[in-house]
Amino acid sequence: MSYPEEAFLRAALDRYFPPLGQCQICGVPGLDARHRVLDAICDRIRAGEDLFDVACDYNTDVPAVLVVLACAAIDAAKGTWQ
């Protein structure tokens, strides 16, 4: 399945949360360290926390949180969500 908006969303994700390099905690080859922040944002939203509160806690804005959720939804639909 193809998602034409994916390239736009990935570019926005890079702008809001720049790549940090290889994750030194989980050690999965090619997995950027920012996945820990992105996973935490998704977990908090799934738990029912407010978008604004989550954005404030990560020193960003609501559109950034929405981009994270959109990218996670695409990954889940493609079966690549970790």
C-alpha positions as CSV (number, residue, x, y, z in Angstrom):
1,M,0.0,0.0,0.0
2,S,1.3,3.4,-0.9
3,Y,0.9,6.6,1.2
4,P,1.6,9.7,-1.0
5,E,1.7,12.0,2.1
6,E,4.4,9.9,3.7
7,A,7.4,11.8,2.3
8,F,5.9,15.1,3.5
9,L,5.2,13.7,6.9
10,R,8.7,12.2,7.2
11,A,10.3,15.6,6.2
12,A,8.1,17.3,8.9
13,L,9.1,14.7,11.4
14,D,12.8,15.4,10.7
15,R,12.2,19.1,11.1
16,Y,10.4,18.8,14.5
17,F,12.6,15.9,15.8
18,P,16.0,15.9,14.0
19,P,17.6,12.5,13.7
20,L,20.0,11.7,16.6
21,G,22.0,8.8,15.2
22,Q,22.0,5.1,16.1
23,C,20.1,4.2,19.3
24,Q,22.7,3.1,21.8
25,I,20.1,1.6,24.2
26,C,18.2,-0.9,22.0
27,G,21.0,-1.4,19.4
28,V,18.7,-2.2,16.5
29,P,20.7,-1.5,13.4
30,G,19.4,1.6,11.6
31,L,17.0,2.6,14.3
32,D,17.5,6.3,15.2
33,A,17.7,7.2,18.9
34,R,14.7,9.6,18.5
35,H,12.4,6.6,18.4
36,R,12.4,6.6,22.2
37,V,10.9,10.1,22.2
38,L,8.5,9.3,19.4
39,D,7.4,6.1,21.1
40,A,6.9,7.9,24.4
41,I,4.7,10.6,22.7
42,C,2.5,7.9,21.1
43,D,2.2,6.0,24.3
44,R,1.1,9.0,26.2
45,I,-1.5,9.9,23.6
46,R,-2.8,6.3,23.6
47,A,-3.1,6.6,27.4
48,G,-5.5,9.5,26.9
49,E,-3.3,12.4,27.7
50,D,-4.0,15.8,26.2
51,L,-2.1,16.8,23.0
52,F,-1.2,20.2,24.4
53,D,0.2,18.7,27.6
54,V,2.3,16.2,25.8
55,A,3.6,18.9,23.4
56,C,4.5,21.1,26.3
57,D,6.3,18.3,28.1
58,Y,8.5,17.7,25.0
59,N,9.0,21.4,24.4
60,T,7.2,21.4,21.0
61,D,3.8,22.2,19.6
62,V,0.6,20.3,18.9
63,P,1.4,20.0,15.1
64,A,4.6,18.2,16.0
65,V,2.7,15.7,18.1
66,L,0.2,15.2,15.2
67,V,3.0,14.5,12.8
68,V,4.4,11.9,15.2
69,L,1.0,10.2,15.4
70,A,0.5,10.3,11.6
71,C,3.9,8.7,11.0
72,A,3.1,6.1,13.6
73,A,-0.2,5.4,11.9
74,I,1.5,4.9,8.5
75,D,4.1,2.6,10.1
76,A,1.4,0.6,11.8
77,A,-0.6,0.2,8.5
78,K,2.6,-0.9,6.7
79,G,3.4,-3.3,9.5
80,T,6.7,-1.6,10.4
81,W,5.7,-0.1,13.8
82,Q,8.1,-1.4,16.4
